[in-house]
């Protein structure tokens, strides 16, 4: 049975099938992915009103692709106080944010309570705000640094008010590639185990894939299928987010940057393969706004959010430092022929624009 015949009768694609998807013509892939998108979501494109906060850039780990860590090319070390973080949240609440997304470096100097207490303080002052915080890479770092199990860290996160876990730290699951780009950080199996435990605690998370650096198409397919397998087991992933590698200010020295076609093909393949993950997010921060809007035709049904301020990707060249104003975000989606839908962090609809 051919790939197209399998898709027609909703038979799952194998690894070998998935590799061949890249050989399909761009607009044929778009048509296949868009059909699935419309069956699941119609013309709706989701976003949320959120604020990203990156509290420290001092990092124990050394990742070759990272331009954010102060231990590398960035000499300007910082660690925010809890008062500074709460001031940011207070100002963002005035903009009607629904989520605060807190991700940062692996700082060995702050202490475990510095990480956990800020979540408690945000929840105490703003119980309505959804706290999305601590990637699996951060959970692994805290586990090793303070000699605690993943289960113990997860329990402390929940007690401190963390509502969901972001998908960062996944990078590419292939360990050969991983050794080159982020050796010493959480392994692929550890990342998957942490999300499995998080899901078993009754909470949801996202999943990411960093692509466009030194990985192969085969590595991307392997990555997606491992996520599909875990989702079969737990059902805990809300969204899959293919993150486009940012090439400035890091040590990978990638010369051949991805074409827009390759990015869009990968988005479409993600929508086709990940039949059990409801949402595919075109994260405008890494793909550019224009390509993210185009990705709506290639299976993506979510563009993330307004963000307000972003430090990690913008350090590597992304044009995301100051977010996007809500009115502009809504207009961009409307003008591209889709229906903007404000959502909460777990995809309950708040407002159809």
Secondary structure, 3 states (H helix, E strand, C coil): CCHHHHHHCCCCCCHHHHHHHCCCCHHHHHHHHHHHHHHHHCCEEEEECEEEECCECCCCCCCCCCCCCCCCCCCCCCECCHHHHHHHHHHHHCCCCCEEEECCCCCCCCCHHHHHHHHHHHHHHCCCCEEEECCHHHHHHHHHHCCCCHHHHHHHHHHCCCCEECCCCCCCCCHHHHHHHHCCCCCHHHHHHHHHHHHHCCCCEEEEEEECCCCCHHHHHHHHHHHHHHHHHHCCEEEEEEEECCCCCCCCCCCCCCCHHHHHHHHHHHHHHCCCCCEEECCHHHHCHHHHHHHHHHCCCEEEECCCCCCCCHHHCCCCCCCCCHHHHHHHHHHCCCEEEEECCCCCEEEEC
